[in-house]
Amino acid sequence: MTLMMMDAKRRKECRELRGRLLELLEIILYEWRGSGKKFTERNPMDSKSS
């Protein structure tokens, strides 16, 4: 019984963390798009491929 309760608690925590991560990703992608893609300018891999 206690193991099942611990698993349920862990699943709830994982769901909450996943939700927060998705929110952060949305913010990062929005900022990245709005900034004229400055991140790719600093990426050395992009300069090699072009």
mmJSON file of the N, C-alpha and C atoms, coordinates in Angstrom:
{"data_MODEL":{"atom_site":{
"group_PDB":["ATOM","ATOM","ATOM","ATOM","ATOM","ATOM","ATOM","ATOM","ATOM","ATOM","ATOM","ATOM","ATOM","ATOM","ATOM","ATOM","ATOM","ATOM","ATOM","ATOM","ATOM","ATOM","ATOM","ATOM","ATOM","ATOM","ATOM","ATOM","ATOM","ATOM","ATOM","ATOM","ATOM","ATOM","ATOM","ATOM","ATOM","ATOM","ATOM","ATOM","ATOM","ATOM","ATOM","ATOM","ATOM","ATOM","ATOM","ATOM","ATOM","ATOM","ATOM","ATOM","ATOM","ATOM","ATOM","ATOM","ATOM","ATOM","ATOM","ATOM","ATOM","ATOM","ATOM","ATOM","ATOM","ATOM","ATOM","ATOM","ATOM","ATOM","ATOM","ATOM","ATOM","ATOM","ATOM","ATOM","ATOM","ATOM","ATOM","ATOM","ATOM","ATOM","ATOM","ATOM","ATOM","ATOM","ATOM","ATOM","ATOM","ATOM","ATOM","ATOM","ATOM","ATOM","ATOM","ATOM","ATOM","ATOM","ATOM","ATOM","ATOM","ATOM","ATOM","ATOM","ATOM","ATOM","ATOM","ATOM","ATOM","ATOM","ATOM","ATOM","ATOM","ATOM","ATOM","ATOM","ATOM","ATOM","ATOM","ATOM","ATOM","ATOM","ATOM","ATOM","ATOM","ATOM","ATOM","ATOM","ATOM","ATOM","ATOM","ATOM","ATOM","ATOM","ATOM","ATOM","ATOM","ATOM","ATOM","ATOM","ATOM","ATOM","ATOM","ATOM","ATOM","ATOM","ATOM","ATOM","ATOM","ATOM"],
"id":[1,2,3,4,5,6,7,8,9,10,11,12,13,14,15,16,17,18,19,20,21,22,23,24,25,26,27,28,29,30,31,32,33,34,35,36,37,38,39,40,41,42,43,44,45,46,47,48,49,50,51,52,53,54,55,56,57,58,59,60,61,62,63,64,65,66,67,68,69,70,71,72,73,74,75,76,77,78,79,80,81,82,83,84,85,86,87,88,89,90,91,92,93,94,95,96,97,98,99,100,101,102,103,104,105,106,107,108,109,110,111,112,113,114,115,116,117,118,119,120,121,122,123,124,125,126,127,128,129,130,131,132,133,134,135,136,137,138,139,140,141,142,143,144,145,146,147,148,149,150],
"type_symbol":["N","C","C","N","C","C","N","C","C","N","C","C","N","C","C","N","C","C","N","C","C","N","C","C","N","C","C","N","C","C","N","C","C","N","C","C","N","C","C","N","C","C","N","C","C","N","C","C","N","C","C","N","C","C","N","C","C","N","C","C","N","C","C","N","C","C","N","C","C","N","C","C","N","C","C","N","C","C","N","C","C","N","C","C","N","C","C","N","C","C","N","C","C","N","C","C","N","C","C","N","C","C","N","C","C","N","C","C","N","C","C","N","C","C","N","C","C","N","C","C","N","C","C","N","C","C","N","C","C","N","C","C","N","C","C","N","C","C","N","C","C","N","C","C","N","C","C","N","C","C"],
"label_atom_id":["N","CA","C","N","CA","C","N","CA","C","N","CA","C","N","CA","C","N","CA","C","N","CA","C","N","CA","C","N","CA","C","N","CA","C","N","CA","C","N","CA","C","N","CA","C","N","CA","C","N","CA","C","N","CA","C","N","CA","C","N","CA","C","N","CA","C","N","CA","C","N","CA","C","N","CA","C","N","CA","C","N","CA","C","N","CA","C","N","CA","C","N","CA","C","N","CA","C","N","CA","C","N","CA","C","N","CA","C","N","CA","C","N","CA","C","N","CA","C","N","CA","C","N","CA","C","N","CA","C","N","CA","C","N","CA","C","N","CA","C","N","CA","C","N","CA","C","N","CA","C","N","CA","C","N","CA","C","N","CA","C","N","CA","C","N","CA","C","N","CA","C","N","CA","C"],
"label_alt_id":[null,null,null,null,null,null,null,null,null,null,null,null,null,null,null,null,null,null,null,null,null,null,null,null,null,null,null,null,null,null,null,null,null,null,null,null,null,null,null,null,null,null,null,null,null,null,null,null,null,null,null,null,null,null,null,null,null,null,null,null,null,null,null,null,null,null,null,null,null,null,null,null,null,null,null,null,null,null,null,null,null,null,null,null,null,null,null,null,null,null,null,null,null,null,null,null,null,null,null,null,null,null,null,null,null,null,null,null,null,null,null,null,null,null,null,null,null,null,null,null,null,null,null,null,null,null,null,null,null,null,null,null,null,null,null,null,null,null,null,null,null,null,null,null,null,null,null,null,null,null],
"label_comp_id":["MET","MET","MET","THR","THR","THR","LEU","LEU","LEU","MET","MET","MET","MET","MET","MET","MET","MET","MET","ASP","ASP","ASP","ALA","ALA","ALA","LYS","LYS","LYS","ARG","ARG","ARG","ARG","ARG","ARG","LYS","LYS","LYS","GLU","GLU","GLU","CYS","CYS","CYS","ARG","ARG","ARG","GLU","GLU","GLU","LEU","LEU","LEU","ARG","ARG","ARG","GLY","GLY","GLY","ARG","ARG","ARG","LEU","LEU","LEU","LEU","LEU","LEU","GLU","GLU","GLU","LEU","LEU","LEU","LEU","LEU","LEU","GLU","GLU","GLU","ILE","ILE","ILE","ILE","ILE","ILE","LEU","LEU","LEU","TYR","TYR","TYR","GLU","GLU","GLU","TRP","TRP","TRP","ARG","ARG","ARG","GLY","GLY","GLY","SER","SER","SER","GLY","GLY","GLY","LYS","LYS","LYS","LYS","LYS","LYS","PHE","PHE","PHE","THR","THR","THR","GLU","GLU","GLU","ARG","ARG","ARG","ASN","ASN","ASN","PRO","PRO","PRO","MET","MET","MET","ASP","ASP","ASP","SER","SER","SER","LYS","LYS","LYS","SER","SER","SER","SER","SER","SER"],
"label_asym_id":["A","A","A","A","A","A","A","A","A","A","A","A","A","A","A","A","A","A","A","A","A","A","A","A","A","A","A","A","A","A","A","A","A","A","A","A","A","A","A","A","A","A","A","A","A","A","A","A","A","A","A","A","A","A","A","A","A","A","A","A","A","A","A","A","A","A","A","A","A","A","A","A","A","A","A","A","A","A","A","A","A","A","A","A","A","A","A","A","A","A","A","A","A","A","A","A","A","A","A","A","A","A","A","A","A","A","A","A","A","A","A","A","A","A","A","A","A","A","A","A","A","A","A","A","A","A","A","A","A","A","A","A","A","A","A","A","A","A","A","A","A","A","A","A","A","A","A","A","A","A"],
"label_entity_id":["1","1","1","1","1","1","1","1","1","1","1","1","1","1","1","1","1","1","1","1","1","1","1","1","1","1","1","1","1","1","1","1","1","1","1","1","1","1","1","1","1","1","1","1","1","1","1","1","1","1","1","1","1","1","1","1","1","1","1","1","1","1","1","1","1","1","1","1","1","1","1","1","1","1","1","1","1","1","1","1","1","1","1","1","1","1","1","1","1","1","1","1","1","1","1","1","1","1","1","1","1","1","1","1","1","1","1","1","1","1","1","1","1","1","1","1","1","1","1","1","1","1","1","1","1","1","1","1","1","1","1","1","1","1","1","1","1","1","1","1","1","1","1","1","1","1","1","1","1","1"],
"label_seq_id":[1,1,1,2,2,2,3,3,3,4,4,4,5,5,5,6,6,6,7,7,7,8,8,8,9,9,9,10,10,10,11,11,11,12,12,12,13,13,13,14,14,14,15,15,15,16,16,16,17,17,17,18,18,18,19,19,19,20,20,20,21,21,21,22,22,22,23,23,23,24,24,24,25,25,25,26,26,26,27,27,27,28,28,28,29,29,29,30,30,30,31,31,31,32,32,32,33,33,33,34,34,34,35,35,35,36,36,36,37,37,37,38,38,38,39,39,39,40,40,40,41,41,41,42,42,42,43,43,43,44,44,44,45,45,45,46,46,46,47,47,47,48,48,48,49,49,49,50,50,50],
"pdbx_PDB_ins_code":[null,null,null,null,null,null,null,null,null,null,null,null,null,null,null,null,null,null,null,null,null,null,null,null,null,null,null,null,null,null,null,null,null,null,null,null,null,null,null,null,null,null,null,null,null,null,null,null,null,null,null,null,null,null,null,null,null,null,null,null,null,null,null,null,null,null,null,null,null,null,null,null,null,null,null,null,null,null,null,null,null,null,null,null,null,null,null,null,null,null,null,null,null,null,null,null,null,null,null,null,null,null,null,null,null,null,null,null,null,null,null,null,null,null,null,null,null,null,null,null,null,null,null,null,null,null,null,null,null,null,null,null,null,null,null,null,null,null,null,null,null,null,null,null,null,null,null,null,null,null],
"Cartn_x":[0.836,0.0,0.873,1.872,2.709,3.513,3.96,4.693,3.803,2.544,1.62,1.388,1.289,1.084,2.312,3.492,4.721,4.808,4.435,4.444,3.476,2.296,1.303,1.832,2.473,3.04,4.137,4.978,6.066,5.51,4.468,3.862,3.287,2.659,2.095,3.212,4.31,5.438,6.025,6.126,6.655,5.753,4.436,3.486,3.651,3.803,3.972,5.273,6.352,7.636,7.58,6.92,6.803,6.037,4.989,4.221,5.066,5.88,6.75,7.793,8.348,9.351,8.746,7.531,6.884,6.624,6.229,6.028,7.333,8.431,9.728,10.145,9.909,10.258,9.472,8.188,7.381,7.962,8.344,8.916,10.225,11.085,12.379,12.182,11.287,11.049,10.473,9.579,8.999,10.084,10.943,12.032,13.005,13.284,14.225,13.705,12.412,11.819,11.798,11.503,11.384,12.717,13.813,15.118,15.87,15.25,15.949,16.925,16.648,17.457,18.924,19.166,20.537,21.303,20.59,21.277,22.027,21.463,22.115,23.366,23.415,24.594,25.812,25.582,26.681,27.044,26.271,26.48,27.539,28.688,29.751,29.343,28.409,27.969,27.255,26.524,25.801,26.763,27.85,28.781,29.505,29.708,30.353,29.43,28.133,27.198,26.859,27.026,26.635,27.754],
"Cartn_y":[-1.209,0.0,1.263,1.299,2.501,2.684,1.571,1.692,2.27,1.838,2.366,3.857,4.259,5.679,6.49,5.931,6.627,6.766,5.71,5.772,6.825,6.896,7.892,9.3,9.492,10.808,11.163,10.178,10.42,10.755,10.043,10.334,11.742,12.158,13.51,14.55,14.319,15.251,15.313,14.167,14.139,14.922,14.767,15.502,17.001,17.422,18.848,19.375,18.608,19.036,19.106,18.124,18.123,19.362,19.716,20.912,22.17,22.263,23.436,23.494,22.33,22.295,22.727,22.278,22.669,24.168,24.74,26.191,26.926,26.465,27.101,26.978,25.801,25.614,26.568,26.754,27.694,29.097,29.513,30.852,30.977,29.958,29.999,30.069,29.243,29.257,30.59,31.167,32.461,33.535,33.552,34.53,34.311,33.044,32.698,33.187,32.97,33.434,34.959,35.6,37.049,37.768,37.06,37.718,37.664,37.195,37.083,35.924,34.909,33.689,33.989,34.747,35.081,33.858,32.864,31.687,30.948,30.873,30.117,30.845,32.167,32.919,32.557,32.162,31.82,30.348,29.571,28.13,27.782,27.224,26.915,25.846,24.97,23.922,24.527,25.607,26.232,26.853,27.44,28.077,27.042,25.834,24.776,24.247,24.182,23.581,24.528,25.836,26.775,27.087],
"Cartn_z":[0.0,0.0,0.0,0.852,0.912,-0.371,-0.974,-2.235,-3.327,-3.354,-4.364,-4.146,-2.885,-2.591,-2.99,-2.753,-3.142,-4.658,-5.374,-6.833,-7.344,-6.74,-7.157,-6.905,-5.77,-5.455,-6.457,-6.77,-7.723,-9.103,-9.526,-10.832,-10.865,-9.759,-9.694,-9.791,-9.068,-9.123,-10.527,-11.186,-12.554,-13.502,-13.324,-14.17,-13.981,-12.714,-12.43,-13.028,-12.876,-13.434,-14.951,-15.572,-17.03,-17.493,-16.761,-17.1,-17.015,-15.954,-15.802,-16.907,-17.252,-18.321,-19.647,-19.931,-21.18,-21.214,-20.067,-20.005,-20.293,-19.69,-19.928,-21.387,-21.98,-23.39,-24.279,-23.972,-24.753,-24.666,-23.456,-23.27,-24.042,-23.939,-24.628,-26.135,-26.66,-28.107,-28.561,-27.756,-28.103,-28.137,-27.112,-27.066,-28.216,-28.523,-29.593,-30.937,-31.18,-32.439,-32.498,-31.378,-31.355,-31.414,-31.158,-31.087,-32.408,-33.46,-34.729,-34.737,-33.939,-33.879,-33.583,-32.536,-32.144,-31.66,-31.131,-30.603,-31.702,-32.902,-33.974,-34.452,-34.318,-34.748,-33.903,-32.648,-31.754,-31.842,-32.562,-32.612,-33.655,-33.255,-34.23,-35.237,-34.88,-35.8,-37.008,-36.802,-37.908,-38.919,-38.462,-39.394,-40.247,-39.712,-40.489,-41.58,-41.281,-42.235,-43.382,-43.194,-44.261,-45.231],
"occupancy":[1.0,1.0,1.0,1.0,1.0,1.0,1.0,1.0,1.0,1.0,1.0,1.0,1.0,1.0,1.0,1.0,1.0,1.0,1.0,1.0,1.0,1.0,1.0,1.0,1.0,1.0,1.0,1.0,1.0,1.0,1.0,1.0,1.0,1.0,1.0,1.0,1.0,1.0,1.0,1.0,1.0,1.0,1.0,1.0,1.0,1.0,1.0,1.0,1.0,1.0,1.0,1.0,1.0,1.0,1.0,1.0,1.0,1.0,1.0,1.0,1.0,1.0,1.0,1.0,1.0,1.0,1.0,1.0,1.0,1.0,1.0,1.0,1.0,1.0,1.0,1.0,1.0,1.0,1.0,1.0,1.0,1.0,1.0,1.0,1.0,1.0,1.0,1.0,1.0,1.0,1.0,1.0,1.0,1.0,1.0,1.0,1.0,1.0,1.0,1.0,1.0,1.0,1.0,1.0,1.0,1.0,1.0,1.0,1.0,1.0,1.0,1.0,1.0,1.0,1.0,1.0,1.0,1.0,1.0,1.0,1.0,1.0,1.0,1.0,1.0,1.0,1.0,1.0,1.0,1.0,1.0,1.0,1.0,1.0,1.0,1.0,1.0,1.0,1.0,1.0,1.0,1.0,1.0,1.0,1.0,1.0,1.0,1.0,1.0,1.0],
"B_iso_or_equiv":[0.0,0.0,0.0,0.0,0.0,0.0,0.0,0.0,0.0,0.0,0.0,0.0,0.0,0.0,0.0,0.0,0.0,0.0,0.0,0.0,0.0,0.0,0.0,0.0,0.0,0.0,0.0,0.0,0.0,0.0,0.0,0.0,0.0,0.0,0.0,0.0,0.0,0.0,0.0,0.0,0.0,0.0,0.0,0.0,0.0,0.0,0.0,0.0,0.0,0.0,0.0,0.0,0.0,0.0,0.0,0.0,0.0,0.0,0.0,0.0,0.0,0.0,0.0,0.0,0.0,0.0,0.0,0.0,0.0,0.0,0.0,0.0,0.0,0.0,0.0,0.0,0.0,0.0,0.0,0.0,0.0,0.0,0.0,0.0,0.0,0.0,0.0,0.0,0.0,0.0,0.0,0.0,0.0,0.0,0.0,0.0,0.0,0.0,0.0,0.0,0.0,0.0,0.0,0.0,0.0,0.0,0.0,0.0,0.0,0.0,0.0,0.0,0.0,0.0,0.0,0.0,0.0,0.0,0.0,0.0,0.0,0.0,0.0,0.0,0.0,0.0,0.0,0.0,0.0,0.0,0.0,0.0,0.0,0.0,0.0,0.0,0.0,0.0,0.0,0.0,0.0,0.0,0.0,0.0,0.0,0.0,0.0,0.0,0.0,0.0],
"pdbx_formal_charge":[null,null,null,null,null,null,null,null,null,null,null,null,null,null,null,null,null,null,null,null,null,null,null,null,null,null,null,null,null,null,null,null,null,null,null,null,null,null,null,null,null,null,null,null,null,null,null,null,null,null,null,null,null,null,null,null,null,null,null,null,null,null,null,null,null,null,null,null,null,null,null,null,null,null,null,null,null,null,null,null,null,null,null,null,null,null,null,null,null,null,null,null,null,null,null,null,null,null,null,null,null,null,null,null,null,null,null,null,null,null,null,null,null,null,null,null,null,null,null,null,null,null,null,null,null,null,null,null,null,null,null,null,null,null,null,null,null,null,null,null,null,null,null,null,null,null,null,null,null,null],
"auth_seq_id":[1,1,1,2,2,2,3,3,3,4,4,4,5,5,5,6,6,6,7,7,7,8,8,8,9,9,9,10,10,10,11,11,11,12,12,12,13,13,13,14,14,14,15,15,15,16,16,16,17,17,17,18,18,18,19,19,19,20,20,20,21,21,21,22,22,22,23,23,23,24,24,24,25,25,25,26,26,26,27,27,27,28,28,28,29,29,29,30,30,30,31,31,31,32,32,32,33,33,33,34,34,34,35,35,35,36,36,36,37,37,37,38,38,38,39,39,39,40,40,40,41,41,41,42,42,42,43,43,43,44,44,44,45,45,45,46,46,46,47,47,47,48,48,48,49,49,49,50,50,50],
"auth_comp_id":["MET","MET","MET","THR","THR","THR","LEU","LEU","LEU","MET","MET","MET","MET","MET","MET","MET","MET","MET","ASP","ASP","ASP","ALA","ALA","ALA","LYS","LYS","LYS","ARG","ARG","ARG","ARG","ARG","ARG","LYS","LYS","LYS","GLU","GLU","GLU","CYS","CYS","CYS","ARG","ARG","ARG","GLU","GLU","GLU","LEU","LEU","LEU","ARG","ARG","ARG","GLY","GLY","GLY","ARG","ARG","ARG","LEU","LEU","LEU","LEU","LEU","LEU","GLU","GLU","GLU","LEU","LEU","LEU","LEU","LEU","LEU","GLU","GLU","GLU","ILE","ILE","ILE","ILE","ILE","ILE","LEU","LEU","LEU","TYR","TYR","TYR","GLU","GLU","GLU","TRP","TRP","TRP","ARG","ARG","ARG","GLY","GLY","GLY","SER","SER","SER","GLY","GLY","GLY","LYS","LYS","LYS","LYS","LYS","LYS","PHE","PHE","PHE","THR","THR","THR","GLU","GLU","GLU","ARG","ARG","ARG","ASN","ASN","ASN","PRO","PRO","PRO","MET","MET","MET","ASP","ASP","ASP","SER","SER","SER","LYS","LYS","LYS","SER","SER","SER","SER","SER","SER"],
"auth_asym_id":["A","A","A","A","A","A","A","A","A","A","A","A","A","A","A","A","A","A","A","A","A","A","A","A","A","A","A","A","A","A","A","A","A","A","A","A","A","A","A","A","A","A","A","A","A","A","A","A","A","A","A","A","A","A","A","A","A","A","A","A","A","A","A","A","A","A","A","A","A","A","A","A","A","A","A","A","A","A","A","A","A","A","A","A","A","A","A","A","A","A","A","A","A","A","A","A","A","A","A","A","A","A","A","A","A","A","A","A","A","A","A","A","A","A","A","A","A","A","A","A","A","A","A","A","A","A","A","A","A","A","A","A","A","A","A","A","A","A","A","A","A","A","A","A","A","A","A","A","A","A"],
"auth_atom_id":["N","CA","C","N","CA","C","N","CA","C","N","CA","C","N","CA","C","N","CA","C","N","CA","C","N","CA","C","N","CA","C","N","CA","C","N","CA","C","N","CA","C","N","CA","C","N","CA","C","N","CA","C","N","CA","C","N","CA","C","N","CA","C","N","CA","C","N","CA","C","N","CA","C","N","CA","C","N","CA","C","N","CA","C","N","CA","C","N","CA","C","N","CA","C","N","CA","C","N","CA","C","N","CA","C","N","CA","C","N","CA","C","N","CA","C","N","CA","C","N","CA","C","N","CA","C","N","CA","C","N","CA","C","N","CA","C","N","CA","C","N","CA","C","N","CA","C","N","CA","C","N","CA","C","N","CA","C","N","CA","C","N","CA","C","N","CA","C","N","CA","C","N","CA","C"],
"pdbx_PDB_model_num":[1,1,1,1,1,1,1,1,1,1,1,1,1,1,1,1,1,1,1,1,1,1,1,1,1,1,1,1,1,1,1,1,1,1,1,1,1,1,1,1,1,1,1,1,1,1,1,1,1,1,1,1,1,1,1,1,1,1,1,1,1,1,1,1,1,1,1,1,1,1,1,1,1,1,1,1,1,1,1,1,1,1,1,1,1,1,1,1,1,1,1,1,1,1,1,1,1,1,1,1,1,1,1,1,1,1,1,1,1,1,1,1,1,1,1,1,1,1,1,1,1,1,1,1,1,1,1,1,1,1,1,1,1,1,1,1,1,1,1,1,1,1,1,1,1,1,1,1,1,1]
}}}
